[in-house]
Amino acid sequence: MLNTKNQMLDNELGWTNYQHRMVNRWQGSAHSHVEDCVAEEVPIVLMYNSISHVVMLATPTNLEDFALGFSMTEGIIQHPKEFLSARVYQRANGIEVQVKIPEERFVCLTDKGRNLTGRTGCGLCGASTLKQAVRQPAPVHSSISVTAEQLTAALADLHNRQSLNQLTGAIHAAAWVEPERGIIDVREDVGRHNALDKLLGLLCRTGKDVNAGYIIVTSRASYEMLQKTAFLGIGLLVAISAPTGLAIRLAEQAGVTLVGFARGDKHVIYTHPQRIIHT
């Protein structure tokens, strides 16, 4: 299986994560003609058993993780072992990811509808009915415990781990954090949902103990971000921006600790505060 890396050029695919462009930069009356780095968006079509299911706009890296994370969090498969294979192909106008899943999962998938388009900010791609969109995850039973000091340290380190965003300023990140070790893994993408799916796919692929850590996202905590986190049994989601009301209600019901406005040593706990320890 392909394991792409966050680098300027993905040699396997020929797509760049960002491009160099000459721009006119102004500050007041001061002008300069300089080279800038601009993040790329590439259409990524996810095909299951040779049938197109959804097209997403995404950063062309870590596509196996992306496909696995999307497949798990959208309920297409129930276990990483059902992600039988993934093949990535460069096409004229984008990238095609061919995913093989068991036939019984594919039959269920065809009932959901196909040929859907997911924009960069789309969080409900793959859903064609209200029932599919608003899914209730099983209750999360996580014993994760994080001190406020550990959370503050992880937030301070996150900027240094966002290599592509430092170049372009247009990229979201999702980070896997273990309280005693800090940030372990980071995935980046132009879409916040894509970054989270890439991270969750990585956790599934590497067999990480989801009870051992938590997630920080550089975005708001919308309903679908909380839903994806809860479906994998992760007990703590931290966002640097605000949550939505629906996300808060789902977090309360699912037993997930939801933290918003996490910046520096400040944060707001919306649900299940027992997992954040203040001394």
Backbone torsions as a table, in degrees:
resi	resn	phi	psi	omega
1	MET	NA	151.1	-177.7
2	LEU	-78.1	136.6	174.7
3	ASN	-126.8	90.1	-176.7
4	THR	-75.5	162.2	-176.1
5	LYS	-126.5	155.3	176.9
6	ASN	-77.8	95.7	178.6
7	GLN	-145.3	169.5	-175.8
8	MET	-62.2	-45.0	-177.3
9	LEU	-123.3	124.3	173.1
10	ASP	-86.6	102.5	-172.9
11	ASN	-65.0	-24.1	178.4
12	GLU	-68.2	-33.2	-171.4
13	LEU	-111.1	-24.8	-177.3
14	GLY	82.0	7.7	178.3
15	TRP	-100.7	142.9	177.7
16	THR	-95.8	148.0	174.5
17	ASN	-75.7	-28.4	177.0
18	TYR	-151.8	163.6	178.6
19	GLN	-125.0	155.4	174.8
20	HIS	-92.9	132.7	177.1
21	ARG	-138.2	144.0	173.4
22	MET	-83.5	129.8	-176.6
23	VAL	-130.6	159.8	174.1
24	ASN	-98.2	114.0	-176.6
25	ARG	-106.0	131.1	-179.3
26	TRP	-122.8	139.7	168.3
27	GLN	-135.9	100.8	-171.6
28	GLY	65.0	-123.7	178.7
29	SER	-94.2	-2.3	-179.1
30	ALA	-84.9	130.1	-176.3
31	HIS	-123.8	142.3	173.9
32	SER	-144.4	148.2	177.4
33	HIS	-109.3	105.4	-169.1
34	VAL	-131.3	165.5	175.8
35	GLU	-87.3	135.1	-179.4
36	ASP	-124.2	158.4	176.4
37	CYS	-107.5	126.9	-175.1
38	VAL	-121.2	127.8	-179.1
39	ALA	-66.9	146.8	178.9
40	GLU	-99.3	146.6	167.8
41	GLU	-118.3	130.9	-179.0
42	VAL	-128.0	134.6	173.6
43	PRO	-65.2	125.6	178.6
44	ILE	-117.3	115.8	177.5
45	VAL	-97.4	126.2	175.4
46	LEU	-97.4	119.5	-178.5
47	MET	-115.8	131.0	179.7
48	TYR	-111.6	121.6	-178.2
49	ASN	50.3	43.8	175.0
50	SER	74.8	7.5	178.2
51	ILE	-112.1	129.1	-179.2
52	SER	-67.2	132.0	-179.8
53	HIS	-112.7	-46.5	-176.0
54	VAL	-155.3	148.5	173.9
55	VAL	-115.9	123.8	-179.3
56	MET	-116.2	147.3	169.4
57	LEU	-92.2	121.7	-172.4
58	ALA	-151.4	167.5	172.2
59	THR	-78.7	130.6	-171.0
60	PRO	-79.6	59.5	175.1
61	THR	-136.5	156.9	174.7
62	ASN	51.3	46.1	-172.2
63	LEU	-74.5	-28.3	173.8
64	GLU	-65.8	-45.2	176.9
65	ASP	-60.1	-41.8	179.8
66	PHE	-60.7	-48.8	-178.5
67	ALA	-64.2	-40.5	179.0
68	LEU	-67.4	-45.7	179.0
69	GLY	-62.1	-43.9	178.2
70	PHE	-62.5	-42.9	-178.6
71	SER	-63.2	-38.4	179.6
72	MET	-72.9	-49.8	-172.5
73	THR	-74.9	-20.3	176.0
74	GLU	-92.9	3.7	176.4
75	GLY	74.5	16.3	178.8
76	ILE	-70.4	-38.9	171.9
77	ILE	-125.2	160.0	-177.5
78	GLN	-105.0	-13.5	-177.4
79	HIS	-150.8	144.6	179.5
80	PRO	-55.4	-28.0	179.1
81	LYS	-64.6	-20.6	177.9
82	GLU	-80.3	-6.6	173.3
83	PHE	-85.3	84.4	-166.7
84	LEU	-70.7	-38.1	178.8
85	SER	-165.9	161.7	174.7
86	ALA	-144.0	131.8	177.3
87	ARG	-126.6	134.8	-175.2
88	VAL	-113.3	130.1	-176.4
89	TYR	-128.9	136.3	173.9
90	GLN	-81.9	129.2	175.8
91	ARG	-116.8	173.0	-175.2
92	ALA	-60.1	-38.4	-173.7
93	ASN	-115.3	11.2	-179.2
94	GLY	169.3	-154.0	-176.3
95	ILE	-127.9	139.2	179.4
96	GLU	-112.5	127.0	176.5
97	VAL	-111.3	113.1	179.8
98	GLN	-94.6	112.0	-178.0
99	VAL	-108.5	134.3	176.1
100	LYS	-105.2	125.5	178.2
101	ILE	-129.1	162.1	178.6
102	PRO	-59.0	149.8	-175.0
103	GLU	-60.4	-36.2	-178.9
104	GLU	-66.5	-32.5	175.9
105	ARG	-72.7	-36.4	-180.0
106	PHE	-65.6	-38.4	178.4
107	VAL	-61.8	-42.3	177.5
108	CYS	-65.2	-36.7	-178.3
109	LEU	-65.0	-38.7	-177.7
110	THR	-65.1	-19.3	177.4
111	ASP	-75.9	-15.7	-176.6
112	LYS	-85.1	-16.6	-174.1
113	GLY	98.9	156.5	-175.4
114	ARG	-137.1	-176.7	175.6
115	ASN	55.5	48.9	179.1
116	LEU	-101.7	150.6	180.0
117	THR	-108.2	130.8	177.6
118	GLY	-114.1	115.5	176.3
119	ARG	-75.0	172.8	-176.3
120	THR	-55.1	-40.9	-177.4
121	GLY	-92.2	8.3	-175.5
122	CYS	-73.1	134.0	178.6
123	GLY	-118.7	-5.0	-178.6
124	LEU	-120.8	29.2	179.9
125	CYS	-67.6	138.8	-177.3
126	GLY	97.1	-7.9	178.2
127	ALA	-103.3	132.2	179.0
128	SER	-119.2	-1.3	176.6
129	THR	-135.6	162.3	178.0
130	LEU	-63.3	-36.9	-179.7
131	LYS	-62.8	-38.7	178.5
132	GLN	-70.8	-34.5	-175.8
133	ALA	-71.0	-44.5	-175.8
134	VAL	-105.0	87.9	-177.7
135	ARG	-104.9	138.4	-179.2
136	GLN	-96.0	114.5	177.4
137	PRO	-73.1	161.5	174.9
138	ALA	-65.6	152.4	178.2
139	PRO	-56.3	138.4	-179.1
140	VAL	-93.3	127.8	178.4
141	HIS	-116.8	85.6	-176.7
142	SER	-115.0	136.2	178.7
143	SER	-100.5	15.8	-178.8
144	ILE	-59.0	139.0	179.0
145	SER	-138.5	127.2	-174.6
146	VAL	-131.0	130.6	175.6
147	THR	-79.8	155.0	178.2
148	ALA	-59.7	-34.8	179.4
149	GLU	-67.4	-39.3	177.4
150	GLN	-65.5	-40.9	177.8
151	LEU	-63.4	-44.8	179.1
152	THR	-60.1	-40.8	179.9
153	ALA	-65.6	-40.8	179.1
154	ALA	-65.4	-42.1	178.7
155	LEU	-62.6	-38.3	178.9
156	ALA	-66.2	-32.0	-177.5
157	ASP	-83.5	-19.4	-172.2
158	LEU	-61.5	-41.2	-179.0
159	HIS	-57.2	-40.0	-178.7
160	ASN	-68.2	-19.8	-178.3
161	ARG	-92.2	-3.4	-177.8
162	GLN	-98.6	72.5	-173.2
163	SER	-63.9	-42.0	-178.4
164	LEU	-71.9	-36.6	177.7
165	ASN	-68.1	-33.0	177.2
166	GLN	-62.9	-31.2	178.7
167	LEU	-79.1	-38.3	-168.9
168	THR	-112.8	-28.6	-177.8
169	GLY	72.6	14.8	-174.8
170	ALA	-127.8	19.7	-168.5
171	ILE	-120.7	135.8	172.1
172	HIS	-89.1	160.0	177.5
173	ALA	-136.7	151.0	169.9
174	ALA	-128.5	129.2	-174.4
175	ALA	-120.3	139.5	173.0
176	TRP	-97.5	124.2	-173.6
177	VAL	-124.7	134.7	171.5
178	GLU	-111.6	129.7	-168.7
179	PRO	-49.8	-45.3	-175.6
180	GLU	-83.5	-16.4	-174.7
181	ARG	-112.2	-14.0	-178.1
182	GLY	82.3	-154.1	-177.3
183	ILE	-71.1	126.4	-179.4
184	ILE	-100.9	-46.3	-176.6
185	ASP	-140.3	149.3	176.9
186	VAL	-136.9	139.1	171.0
187	ARG	-124.2	140.2	-177.9
188	GLU	-121.3	149.4	177.1
189	ASP	-165.8	157.0	175.6
190	VAL	-65.5	-24.9	178.1
191	GLY	-104.0	133.4	-178.0
192	ARG	-64.8	-39.1	178.7
193	HIS	-67.0	-37.1	178.2
194	ASN	-64.1	-43.0	178.7
195	ALA	-60.6	-41.6	179.4
196	LEU	-67.8	-42.8	178.1
197	ASP	-61.3	-40.0	178.1
198	LYS	-61.8	-42.4	179.4
199	LEU	-66.6	-45.7	-179.4
200	LEU	-65.0	-35.6	175.2
201	GLY	-63.7	-40.2	176.4
202	LEU	-61.3	-43.9	179.2
203	LEU	-61.3	-41.5	178.6
204	CYS	-66.7	-43.7	-175.8
205	ARG	-66.1	-35.7	-176.8
206	THR	-95.0	-1.1	177.2
207	GLY	68.3	33.8	179.2
208	LYS	-63.9	145.0	174.1
209	ASP	-76.7	107.5	-175.0
210	VAL	-69.9	-12.4	176.7
211	ASN	-83.1	-7.3	-174.4
212	ALA	-93.3	-6.3	-175.7
213	GLY	-153.6	-169.1	-178.6
214	TYR	-148.4	177.0	-174.0
215	ILE	-120.1	138.4	169.0
216	ILE	-115.9	133.1	176.4
217	VAL	-122.4	143.4	-178.6
218	THR	-92.5	55.1	-176.1
219	SER	-158.8	-174.5	170.5
220	ARG	-75.8	162.6	177.7
221	ALA	-102.1	86.8	178.5
222	SER	-83.6	171.3	-175.5
223	TYR	-55.1	-47.6	-174.6
224	GLU	-69.6	-27.7	175.8
225	MET	-66.5	-42.4	177.4
226	LEU	-67.0	-40.4	-179.5
227	GLN	-60.8	-46.7	179.5
228	LYS	-60.8	-42.7	179.7
229	THR	-62.9	-46.2	-176.5
230	ALA	-67.1	-35.7	-177.9
231	PHE	-63.4	-24.4	176.4
232	LEU	-93.0	1.9	175.9
233	GLY	81.4	20.8	-179.8
234	ILE	-87.1	130.8	-168.5
235	GLY	-92.6	-3.6	-177.0
236	LEU	-144.6	124.3	174.8
237	LEU	-122.0	125.2	-179.3
238	VAL	-116.3	127.8	179.4
239	ALA	-121.3	145.5	-179.7
240	ILE	-80.7	-14.1	177.5
241	SER	-117.6	-165.5	-171.1
242	ALA	-79.5	155.3	168.4
243	PRO	-90.0	165.6	172.1
244	THR	-96.3	164.0	179.5
245	GLY	-62.2	-40.1	179.2
246	LEU	-65.0	-38.1	177.3
247	ALA	-63.6	-40.0	179.5
248	ILE	-64.6	-43.8	179.5
249	ARG	-63.8	-40.7	178.7
250	LEU	-66.5	-41.3	179.0
251	ALA	-61.7	-40.3	178.6
252	GLU	-62.6	-45.7	-178.0
253	GLN	-69.4	-37.6	-174.0
254	ALA	-85.9	-10.1	179.8
255	GLY	82.0	27.3	-180.0
256	VAL	-101.8	135.9	173.0
257	THR	-79.8	122.2	-177.7
258	LEU	-114.2	123.4	-178.9
259	VAL	-120.7	133.3	177.8
260	GLY	-126.1	173.0	-179.8
261	PHE	49.9	40.9	-177.7
262	ALA	-86.0	100.3	-178.2
263	ARG	-144.0	126.1	-176.4
264	GLY	62.5	-129.9	178.8
265	ASP	-99.7	17.1	179.1
266	LYS	-106.8	143.4	174.5
267	HIS	-165.0	157.4	178.7
268	VAL	-122.2	126.2	179.5
269	ILE	-99.5	123.6	-175.2
270	TYR	-100.2	-30.7	-177.7
271	THR	-143.8	151.6	172.5
272	HIS	43.8	64.4	-173.8
273	PRO	-69.8	-6.6	-173.6
274	GLN	-65.8	-16.9	-176.8
275	ARG	-84.7	-10.3	176.7
276	ILE	-107.1	119.6	-174.4
277	ILE	-100.3	122.7	176.6
278	HIS	-111.8	130.7	-179.4
279	THR	-107.2	NA	NA
